[in-house]
Amino acid sequence: MATPQSPRSFGPRRYTYEALAEATDRFSNKNHLGEGGFGQVFKGSLHDQTFAIKKLRIVPDQETREEMEREIRLISYVSHINLVKLVGYCIEGANALLVLEYFPHGSLKVNLHDKDILDWQKRMKIALGTAEGLKYLHVHCDPKIIHQDIKPDNILLDSNFEPKIADFGLALKFPDPRVSHISRSIMGTDIYVDLEDPKRVSDKSDVYSYGVVLLELITGRKPKYQDIDIVNWAKSRIKQALEEEYRGFVDTRLQSFDKIEMKRMVYCAEACVYSRPQLRPSMEKIVLALKGHMPNLKDLHGSTENDTELPHITINKGISSSSTERFQRIFTYQELTIATEGFSGKNLVARSSQCQVYKGYLNGETVTVKKYNYMPGKKEDVFDHIKSISSSVHHNNLVNLLGFCNEGPNRLLVYEFVSEDKSLRSHLHGNVTSTLAWPIRMGIALSIARGMVDLHELYKPLNIYEQYKDDSIFLDGNFQPKFAEYGHGRFLSGAFGLTVNYAKADVYLFGEILMELVTGKPSNEDGVNIAEWAEPVLGMALLHKEYDIVDQKLKEFNATELIRMIKCALACVHRYAHFRPQMSQIAEVLAGNAPPETLK
């Protein structure tokens, strides 16, 4: 049977070989789902749920077993709506198995070539979702993950035809330390392999393979038909398609399609497949182009030096200097007692009805220790909830969890240390002598927006929303923002039966932060909320192009960026929540990648 584990704990479960054999009827052929470079896949039933159980061809020996288990646990931290989730694993003797999400709709290959016609809306959704998943692997994972076997077989579809990338998993070490996680199989189907340099491991090889998938979505052709592969077949026809002449190129089974979206997809396919590796676009550019945020599609070609940089999601290394220690550390109560000098009052930073917060010192580093009140008999309390959220979410815009202690009634969380005098509120309205210059304010706004995009969109299953305010956002030495106290919003909503749209509430509060950055005024002064008085004043400033409302401490500012920020602020604080834009739209406008008109 499976090793007992709390259903609320995060990370993969460890199963026995016997439990997985029983779940699949001893790996019966009637449960066989398919076979690939990694091994065989079977349908299995565990905990009254259906999973895909992958029986790997890898035979781990004693020497590699421990490293393999560590890498599997590492991969379990990779979480995105467009990636197949790793649920559990088994490494036992000569057996290695993975337990994964199961998708009854099957793969893109089956749905595109063996079933009823996929309409254009579904194809566009699959193209964009797959691009988002690859962007996450290439940009938001540190070290980056190179898939190296992108093809329709490895793109699974859920009940809403949302694509999920499979087989991005096991690690294989390469000389470049920045690229340590790629699929073990380097025998991707020839048609999807970059022929410029098939042995080179690079994110550009994934871009090439993705481009071939786009060709299949556009044309409806199989990768090889009558001994002609799709890449060579399309090469002589795609020029006409770039000029919006689609006859003989677009799948004739499509009854209709959006011509503007088709143009974007054709340009992306051409840039991915027919450009030299160094000139291929990044997946970030592909996402922008598919979303319609790249006015000149010819910009897809060229180097990636000017690609938009986004914050990276990293697996936290804890407080150890060891580069191999990448998981939260379990502290003893005695260790944390010593670290806080017996939870001395002189180290008390803050207190609430749920916990006391102390400054502590561990291994020469300053940390924040939260000591939670013990509430026996409750199914879930604040400690359990926040620990679950903090353990699964790691991001450079968060005050990250370093470890925890759970010894009977003693329950504590250990975080990176942030000082109150480093908060955004302190920098804007406190006794800080230096004024935040306009470029710094713009950078802060954009970093906060992108961080919120990640939390809202990349962690949808966890619903990571919070009432972000200037006193819960801290700035590091490079003025990069870090969010503290994330995860409380969802917990309090469930605890008190509230029906709050936290995503839209976050957008509203971000609008208030933008207003603070523009005006230099606090969010609440003399009982008056900043949005109440600033909204009409900022509207008039835009109308008359007079910007007396701007913080008088600013010696100069960029007028174009100021207008973008004001328009974003006004859109965020719209009286009706359903008219407020998504954070992803706000981030694109702030960055100058999309016009403010897209916010309406």
Disulfide bonds with the S-S distance in Angstrom:
none
